[in-house]
Amino acid sequence: MMEFHTKFTQRLILWGSDEVITAYAEFRKIYLNLHNYSKQELLIQFEKFMFALRKDTGHKNNNLKESDLLSLFINDISIIS
């Protein structure tokens, strides 16, 4: 897992947009300090990161709203939102 994150971060620095890097840095901050944040905050920031990735690859995200991406792999997302 550490190796993945190291390689991912290196690639992100080279290829990620400012928005993606900012969203990932915020997600990482929450993840590494989870005792100061709720799991809901972590998931919300993870989704912001995914939205930024999609935008960076050319998607408009116009018809998507908060929790739409999370709902693809969290069945009971309504409990979190």
MODELLER restraints for C-alpha pairs under 7 A, 6 or more apart:
rsr = mdl.restraints
at = mdl.atoms
rsr.add(forms.Gaussian(group=physical.xy_distance, feature=features.Distance(at['CA:12:A'], at['CA:21:A']), mean=6.86, stdev=0.5))
rsr.add(forms.Gaussian(group=physical.xy_distance, feature=features.Distance(at['CA:17:A'], at['CA:56:A']), mean=6.43, stdev=0.5))
rsr.add(forms.Gaussian(group=physical.xy_distance, feature=features.Distance(at['CA:19:A'], at['CA:52:A']), mean=6.16, stdev=0.5))
rsr.add(forms.Gaussian(group=physical.xy_distance, feature=features.Distance(at['CA:20:A'], at['CA:49:A']), mean=6.32, stdev=0.5))
rsr.add(forms.Gaussian(group=physical.xy_distance, feature=features.Distance(at['CA:20:A'], at['CA:52:A']), mean=5.11, stdev=0.5))
rsr.add(forms.Gaussian(group=physical.xy_distance, feature=features.Distance(at['CA:20:A'], at['CA:53:A']), mean=5.90, stdev=0.5))
rsr.add(forms.Gaussian(group=physical.xy_distance, feature=features.Distance(at['CA:23:A'], at['CA:48:A']), mean=6.44, stdev=0.5))
rsr.add(forms.Gaussian(group=physical.xy_distance, feature=features.Distance(at['CA:23:A'], at['CA:49:A']), mean=4.87, stdev=0.5))
rsr.add(forms.Gaussian(group=physical.xy_distance, feature=features.Distance(at['CA:24:A'], at['CA:49:A']), mean=5.71, stdev=0.5))
rsr.add(forms.Gaussian(group=physical.xy_distance, feature=features.Distance(at['CA:27:A'], at['CA:42:A']), mean=6.60, stdev=0.5))
rsr.add(forms.Gaussian(group=physical.xy_distance, feature=features.Distance(at['CA:27:A'], at['CA:45:A']), mean=5.38, stdev=0.5))
rsr.add(forms.Gaussian(group=physical.xy_distance, feature=features.Distance(at['CA:27:A'], at['CA:46:A']), mean=5.83, stdev=0.5))
rsr.add(forms.Gaussian(group=physical.xy_distance, feature=features.Distance(at['CA:30:A'], at['CA:37:A']), mean=6.48, stdev=0.5))
rsr.add(forms.Gaussian(group=physical.xy_distance, feature=features.Distance(at['CA:30:A'], at['CA:42:A']), mean=6.06, stdev=0.5))
rsr.add(forms.Gaussian(group=physical.xy_distance, feature=features.Distance(at['CA:31:A'], at['CA:42:A']), mean=6.52, stdev=0.5))
rsr.add(forms.Gaussian(group=physical.xy_distance, feature=features.Distance(at['CA:40:A'], at['CA:80:A']), mean=6.25, stdev=0.5))
rsr.add(forms.Gaussian(group=physical.xy_distance, feature=features.Distance(at['CA:47:A'], at['CA:69:A']), mean=6.58, stdev=0.5))
rsr.add(forms.Gaussian(group=physical.xy_distance, feature=features.Distance(at['CA:47:A'], at['CA:70:A']), mean=6.42, stdev=0.5))
rsr.add(forms.Gaussian(group=physical.xy_distance, feature=features.Distance(at['CA:55:A'], at['CA:61:A']), mean=6.93, stdev=0.5))
rsr.add(forms.Gaussian(group=physical.xy_distance, feature=features.Distance(at['CA:67:A'], at['CA:81:A']), mean=6.89, stdev=0.5))
rsr.add(forms.Gaussian(group=physical.xy_distance, feature=features.Distance(at['CA:71:A'], at['CA:77:A']), mean=5.69, stdev=0.5))
